[in-house]
């Protein structure tokens, strides 16, 4: 895996910050855990997992931003893996709009 320069890391951090805001709004709008059918619980846990993964990736990316580029103890994969999980959770929550579509009365 290639090294990520600081300029690209800033872009990644900005994207993760937007995702974190999205997940925090989504989690707060959900009902209590364990309520509803299985797909409601799936989307609820996707929101929680996405928020946690985003927070981890954002924290590691922020710390890596202030470390020297050469010989950094934080590998790009430590930011990319939780960031990828967060993006996948955001896609699942995007699919929720199709799954939860209500029929007109």
Secondary structure, 3 states (H helix, E strand, C coil): CCCCCHHHHHHHHHHHHHHHHHHHHHHHCCCCCCCCCHHHHHHHHHHHHHHHHHHHHHHHHHHHHCCCCCCCCCCHHHHHHHHHHHHHHHHHHHHHHHHCCCCCC
